[in-house]
Amino acid sequence: MRGSLRFIGNATVLIRYNGFTLLTDPNFLHRGQRAHLGCGLFSRRLTDPAVPISALPPLDAVVLSHLHGDHWDRVTHRELDRATPVITTGTAAGRLRRRGFRHSVGLAEWQHHELRGPQGGVRITALPARHAAGPAEALLPQVIGMMLEFTDRRERVELRVHISGDTLLDHRLTAIPRRFPDIHLAIAHLGGTRLFGTLLVTMDGEQGASWVALINPHTVVPVHYAEYTASTSPLDDFRHHVEQAGLADRVVYLRRGETRELAPHHLVRR
């Protein structure tokens, strides 16, 4: 076994591969607690994380798509080791460094950061994402998607993992499959999250299915759905649309807390 992927809840995934341990968008609030979204907005959590933050293994880095309360919460801020590198947007990295996370690294679109280890490395590249349409985008935190490329000692890519980040389907995303035509695994942030009850800020099931067709990964794992009161698109909505699009065979559905093996070029299916 070269590694594993564990779904902890919301957009929080623990990725272990080739000697590296990475955590995505850490959210460890419990059921009933509020995630603060800025501008006086909040959303209440409907579930518990699969594990507490104290039960995590030592981390090589956190990969953070943006600084929203359901992706970086007060539990994380209080309990995460401040020496942990956080790879995120430029705006978020600046704020986190001022709060004591001094190894935070800010990336603009298409910039990358590399981690090296005895068995190889991982290259983390920031990708386009759009959290809202039109002028409303300026009201929300800067957001990026991520590409994680795990390489062997000879710097050959063994596993390429794309994390969508909180994004809507947008023309800017078309550059991703052009630059990365062979994506082994994609982690899709779904849920059809709506602010003020109307403003869509994450992909619903229909957009998610179109995103899978656009990004064209070998395998996709849906996350970030049905965990907060602001989510309006259940997983069955996505399931319906990927089936209609003939893409159902690409999707692996993980229960909260479930772990799957990662091997070169793929997520192991059961």
N, C-alpha and C positions, 0 to 999 in steps of 0.2 A: 504494500500500500504506500503510495507516494504522498497522499494527503487526504484531506476531507473538507467538506463543506457542511456547516451546521447552521440551521435556521433558528435564531433565538427569538425573533419576533419583530414586527413592523419591518423596518429596513435593516435590521441588525443581523448580520451574518458573520460567522467565524470561519475564516478560510485558512487552512493549514496546507502548505505544499512546499516540498523541497527544502524543508528546514525553516520556512518562514511561517509566522502566525500573524495574520492581519484581521482586524475587526472593522466592519463597515458601519457607519452611521449609528453610533451607540445610543440606545434608548432603553433605559432600565426603570422607567416609571412603572408603577403597579396599577392594576385595575382601579378606576375611580379617581386617579390623580390627573391633574390638568397639565397638558403641554402648552406652554405659552408660545404664541406665534407672532407676537409683535402687534403694534397698533391696537392694543387692548383686546386682541383676539386670543382665544384659547380653544382647545379641543380636549375632551375627556377620554382617557384610555378605557377601553372595554375589556382588555385582556391583561394577563401577567406575562412578563418575559419568561422564557424557558428556564433561565438560570440567573442568579444575581451576579452583579458585576464582580463581586468578591470571589466567585467560583471560576472566573476566567483564567486560562493559562497565561504566562508572561507573553506580552505582545511585542512584536517588532515594530508595529505601526498601527495607527488608526487611519482609515480612509473615510473622509467626511465630505459628502457631496455639498452640504451647505449648513449654515448655522440657524436651524429652526428647532423649536423645543421638542419635536418628536424625532429628531435626529441627533441632537446633542442636548441632553436634559440636565437638570440640576443634580441628579444622582451621579451621572457621569462626571460632571464638573467637580463634584465633591470627592469622589472616590477613585477616579482614574489616576494612576501614577503620573505626575506632572513631567516626568522625564520621557514619557512616551512620545515619539514623533507623531504628529498629526498632519496628514497630507490633505490639503483642502484648497479652497479658493483664497485668493490674495486677501480679500476683505476679512474672511473668517480667521485666517492665520494671524493677521495683525491683532485682531481682538483677543485671540487665544494667547498670544505671546504676552500681551499686557496683563492677562489674568494668571500668568505663571506657567503656561505650557510653552516653555521657551524653545522647544525643538519643533514647533509648528512650521510647516513649509507651505507657502502659497504658490499655486500654479495658475497661470492664465491658460486659455484654450490652446491645446497642442503642445504645451510645455510638458516636460516629464522630469521625474525624480527617480533615482535608482537606489536600491538597497542591495548590498552584496553579502554573500555568505559563503561558507566552505563548499556547498554543493552547487552554487550558481547564484543567480540574482533574480530580482523582480523589478521591472520597469513600470512605473505608474504614470500614465499619460492623462492629462485633463482633456475632456471632450466637450463639445457643445451641449447645452441643455437650455430649455426655456420653461420657467416655472409658471408663467401666465401669459396670456395673449394681450397684445396692445399695450397701452400706457400702464396697465396694472402690473406689468413685469417690474417696473421701477419701484413698486411698493414692497416687493418681496426680496429676500436675501439673494445675493449672487449665488448661482448654482452651477455645478459642473457634473458631467458624467465622468466615468473613469474607465481606463483600460489597464488591466493588470496583465503583464506579460512575464511569465515565469520562465527563466532561461537556465540551461545547464552550464557546466563549467566552460564550455566552448561558446557560450552566448547564443546558442540556438534556442529558439522559442519552443518550449514543451507544452505550455498551456496558456491560452489567451482567454481571459475572463473580462467581460464588459459589464459594468454596473451603470444602469441608465441614469441614476439620480432622479430627483423629482422633476420630471419634464413632461411637456405636452408634445404631441407629434408636431414637428416643425421642419421647414425646408432646410434649416441649418444641420439637421441630423443626417442628411443625405451624404455628407462628407465622411461620416464614420465608416460605412462599409466600403467606400472607395479607398480609404487609407488602410483599413483593416478588413480585407476581403475574406479572411478565414478566422472567424470567431468561434471558439470551441464552446463557450458557455456564456450566456447572458442572464443577468439578474435584473428583472423588470420591476420598477416601482409603479404600482397600479393604485387602485382604490377609488378613482374618480373623486378625489378630495375637492370639496367646495368650500370657499370662504364666503361669508355673508349669505350662505345658502344658495348662491348662484354662480360665483366666480370659480370656474374649473381650474385647478392648479396641479393636478396629476392626471395621468392617463386613466380613462375609464376602460371598460372591457373592449369596446370597439377600437379605440385608439391603440390599446395594447396589442391587439391582433395585427393591426396595420404596422405597428412598430416592429413586431417579430418579422413580418414579411419584408420590411425595409432593411433591418439590421442583418437578417439572414443568418442567425447563429445555428450551430449544430443542435444545441440544447438550450432551453430557456427555463428559468425558475422564477415564478411570480412571487413577489413579496409586497409589503406595504399596502395591505387591503384589510378592511373589516376590523381594524384594531382601534380606531378612534371614531368619535361621533361625527367628525367632519367627512368621513368616507361615505360615498353614496353608491359606489359600484361594487357589488359583491363578486367573489371569485367566480361564481357561476356565470356572470355576465362575460367575463373574459373567456371562460371555458366554451361558452356558446359560440363566441365569435371566432375563436381559433379553430373550432370544429367546422364552422361554416367556410372558413378560408382554407381548409385542408392542411392545417398546420398542427393539429392535435398531437401528432406523433413526436413533435419536438419538445413538448412541455413535460417537465417533471414537477409534480406538486409535492411539496414538503410540508409536513405538519410541524407546528411549533415545537422545537426541541429535537427534531429529526436530523440525523447525520447521514450523509452519503459520501462514498469514497470518491476521491479525485485521482485520476491517473493521467498520463500524458495524452493530451488532445481530447479528453472527454471526462464527463461526469458519469460514474458507473451507475447504470440502471439496474433495478432489481427485477 
